[in-house]
Amino acid sequence: MSAAMVEQIRERLRQALQPAELEVVDEGYKHAGHANEGKGHFHVRIVSAAFAGQLPIKRHRQVYAALQGLMDNGIHALSIDARVPGER
C-alpha cells in the first residue's frame, strides 16, 4: 500500500504542478506509537515554477489541491517543502 501511495502522490503532483524536482518519502516509520502508526505519513519536497510569486501557505494549498481525495484516504499526515527553482 505504501509504495503504491507514494507513486499515486508523485503522479498527482507531476500532473498538477509539473515539478522540476520531486521527492516523496514515506515517513511512517517515524510515527511509532502515534495514531495510525506507520500508515499514511509522508514528506513531499517539490520544486516547481507554479509556485512563483506565491507565499508558502498558497504553495501548500496547491499541493493539497493536487492531492484532493487522498487526504484522510491514504494520507494521514503530510509535511511539505515547496519551492521555486533556484530558491533555497
N, C-alpha and C positions, 0 to 999 in steps of 0.2 A: 504493500500500500504506500509506504513512504517514498520509494523510488518513483512510483507512478505519480504521486502527488507532486514531487519535485519537478518532474517533467511537465505536468499539467500547468504548474505555476510558470515555468520557463516559457512554455508555448503561449500562454495568455499574455505575458509581459512582452514577448517578442512581437506579437501581433499588434498590441495596443500602442507600444512606445518605441518600437524599432531601436532597441538599445545598441550602443557601440560596445558596451561591456555589460555582462550579466552573470551574476553568480547567485545561485540559490542553494542554501545549506540547510539540511535537516538538523536541527539542534535539540531534538527530543531527548537525547542522552543527558543534556544539561538540566533536565527538569524532573529528576527522580524525586519522588515524594510530593510532587505538586499535583493539582487537578489534571486529569487526562495525562497522567505520567507517560512520558515518552512518545506521545502522539500529537502530531499537528503543530509542533513548534518549529518555526522556520526563520531564517535570516535571508534577506534579499539585499544584495549590493547591485545597484543598477546605475549606469551612466547613459544618459540619453539627451539629445538635443531638444526633445519635447519638454524638458524641464527649464529651458532658458527663460530667464526673467521671472521665474516662479519662486515664491517663498517655500521653505521646507514643508509647511503644512499642506500647501497646494500640491506639491510633488507627491506627498504621501497619499493624498486624496486620489491622485491619478493612478497610483499603484493599486489602492483599494478598489477603485472603479474597474480596473482591468481584472481584478480577482473576484468580482461580484459573483455570488453564488458559492464560492469556495470558503468564504469566511463562515465559521460555525458549521461547515460541512466538509471537514477535512483539515481546515486550518483553525487551530485553537489560539495560537499566538504568532505574531509576525513582527519582527524588527526590520526596519528599513533604513538603508543608507542610499539616498537618491541624489545623484549629482549630475552636473552638466559636463560634457567633455572638457578637459583641461582644469576643472575645478578640484581643489584639494580639500 
